Amino acid sequence: GEDRQPLMEGSEDELEREELANPPGSRDRSVSATRRPQLTEYDRSFSCIPLLYEKPCIYVWNYWEDHCFRLHMSNWLSKMADRLEHGIDEVEKLLKRPKSQAKERLVEVLLELVASCKQYSSQADKKTVTRPNNLDRSRLDFLKKNVVLLAKQALRVRRRITVRTVREKLGDVKKILRRVRFLAKEPQSTLPDVFLWLLSGEKRLAYARIPVHSILYSVVEEEKGKDCGKVHTVYMKVCPSNTVQCVRAS
């Protein structure tokens, strides 16, 4: 009978639902009324919580397969490219000045690139990847080999820099920059981007799309998105008169 059933009988999912329904600690208690999800306007296979007149506190609990490692590597290479591009801009400005130290600055830029490549290679060897597929494994090996080649190429350019060849070698550094930008592009970006909508009544007036890799968090600074944890100005795009076209275009 029911009295003979053990107290702990039941699935783990039921226990998790019970924990969610009664979260421990006062700080986990809801400070706003619960909301019933509604079907989305254009695709009834999705649900949403409308935030029109009242803005409740929202805590989203969900499970996703962890694909962050892909964007972590992309962010690392993007920051490497950003630093290299900033150094190239500085060298170009120095070349416009007479008797400037453009050669010395270009050497520093290349040495910084080599140090970044070594740091990336060291971190990539220690990186634990969650359930990688064949493309993940191939891309990881591809990036390791190409980062080492970029470091060797940077050292070769550094050894050939003279006061007279700074402009010529700067062109070689720009080729390295284009290569790093190419390597930073992730072919399997499976995490959805963030959309911000400007609504007026039932009309969508404007929207902004925030790339997820730019706000992705990581304890490793190089893997963190460039806008993560920062106050950022977002410029919205005006929607066309047909809202359906606006949604599809975004």
N, C-alpha and C positions, 0 to 999 in steps of 0.2 A: 504494500500500500504506500501512500504518500509519506506516512510517518517513518517508513523504513528506508527511504532514500537518503543517501549521504548528503551532508550539508554542502560539500564542495563539488557535487556533481553538476556538470554543465560545461559548455565550451569556453575557451579562452576569450572568444569574441564577446560572450555575454558578460564575462568579468570586466573586460575593457569598457563595455558600454556602461556598466555599473559605476566604474571609476570616473568616467566622463560625466555621468549624471550627478555624481556627488564628489566633486574635486576636493582634495584635502586643502586646508588652509584658507584663511579669510581672504587673502589677496586673489584667490582664484574664483571667487564668487562673482557672478554677473552683476553689473551695476546698471544694466538696462534690460528692458523686457525682451523676451524671446520673439523672434520674427519668423513667420512662415515663408519659406521660399516660394517664389512665383516663377512660372515658365517665362523664358525670354520671348521677346516680341517677334523676332524673325526666325528663330530656330527653337522649336518647342521640345527638342531633345535635351536642352540645357535649362538649368534653373538659376535664379539670381535672387539676391536680397535687395529690394529697392531702397535707395537712400535719398529720398526726395525731400521730405519736410523734417524728418527727425534723423539724426545721425547717431545711431547706437554704437557702443563699443563692440568691436568684432574680434573674435578669436577664432581663427580657422584651424581646424585639426584635420589633417589628411595625410595619407601615405603616398609617396611618389618614389619611383625607382631613382636611385641617386646617380644622376648624370653630371653632377657638378664638376667632376674631375676634367671633363672635356673643356669646359669654359675656364677652369682654373689655368690650364695650360695656355689657352688662347689669351687670357688676360696677362699672363707672365710675358709672353712674346710681344703683346701689344705695348706693354709698358717699356719693354726693351727697345721697341721701335720708336716710341715717343721720346725717350731719352736721346736716342741716336739722332732723331730729326731735330731736336732742340740743339744738340751740339753742332750739327751741320749749319743750322741757321746762325749760330754764334760765329762760326768760322767764316761764313759768307759776309757777315757784318765786319769782321776784322780785316778781311781782304780789301774792303773799301777804304781802309785807313792806311796812311803811309807809316811804315816802320812799326807795324803791329805784330803781335806774336801769334799770327794765324797758324804757323807751322806747329808751334808748341801746343796750341789748343786742339788742333786736329789729332796730334799724337795722343793727347789726353782722352779725346773722344773715343779713339780706337781702343785704348787700354781699358776704358770703362766698358766698352762692348765686350771685350775678351773676358773681363771679370764677370759680367752678367751671364755670358755663355757658360763659364765654368760653374757658376752658381746654379744655373738652370739644369745643367747635366747632373750635378750632384743631387739636386732635389728630385729629378726625374727617376734616378736609380732607387731612391727611397720611397717614391710615391706608391701607395697601395691603391689599386683601381678596383672598383666594385663591378664584378661581372662584365668584364670587357668582351666585346665581340671581335671578330676578325679584323674589322676596319680599325678599331681602337688599338689593337696590338700592332698592326702595320703602321699606323700613324705615329704611335709612340716611338717605334724604332726609327721611322723616317725622320722625326723631329730630332731625336738624339744625334743621328748621323749628320744631319744638315746643320745643327747648331755647332757641332765640332768643326765642320768644314767652314762655317762662317767665321769662327774664331781664328782658324788657320789663315783664312783669306785676309782677315783684318790685320794679323801680324805681318803678313807679306807686304801689305800696303804700307804699314807703319815703317818697315825697314827701308822702303824706297822713297819716303817723303824727304824732300829738300825744300829750301826756300823757294826755288824756282818751279818746283813741281806740285806745289800745294793745290793749285786750281785743277790740275790734271788728276791728282789723286782724290780730290774731293768728288769728282765724278765717279770714281770707283767706289767710294763710300756710299754714294747715293744708290748705286746698284745693290750694295749690301742691304741698304734700308728697304728697297723694294722687295728684296728676297725675304726679309724678316716680316714685312707686312703680309706677304703671300703665305708664309708659314703660320701666321696668327689666325688665318681664316679657318674656322671650325666647320668641317663638312657635315657634322651630325649635331646641329644645335636643336636639341629636343626639348629644352625648357622654354615655355611660352614667354613672349615679351609682355610688358605691362602697358595697358592702355588707360589713358585718362580721357574722360568725356566731359564736355561742357554742355549741360542740358538746360533747356528752357521749356518748362511744361513737358510736353511729349516730343519735343523736337531736339535733335542732336545738332548743335551749332558748330562745334569744333572738337578736335581730338588731338592727342599727342601719343606717340608710341615711344616707349622707353626700352631700349635693348636690355634684355635681362642680364647680359654679361657685365653691363656697366654698373649694376647695383648689387651684384652677387657678393655675398660675404664669405670671407675665409680668414682663419687665424693667421695665415701666411700673408704678409702684406703684398707681396708680388702677385698673388693669386686673386686678391680682392679687386672688385670692380672699381674703376676710377671715380665713380660718383657715390660709392657706398659710404653711408654715414655722413654725407655732406649735404648742406643746403644748396639746392640746385635750381636754377631758373629754367622753366619748361616753356617753350614756345609752341603754341597749339596751331594746328592747321584748320582752316575753315572748311567745313563740309559743303559739298555741292547741294543744290536744292533738293535732289532726290536722296533721301536718307539711306535707302537701300544701297545705292551706289557707294555712298560714303562708307558704310559698314564693310562692303565687299572690297573696296579699294584699300582699306586699312588692314 
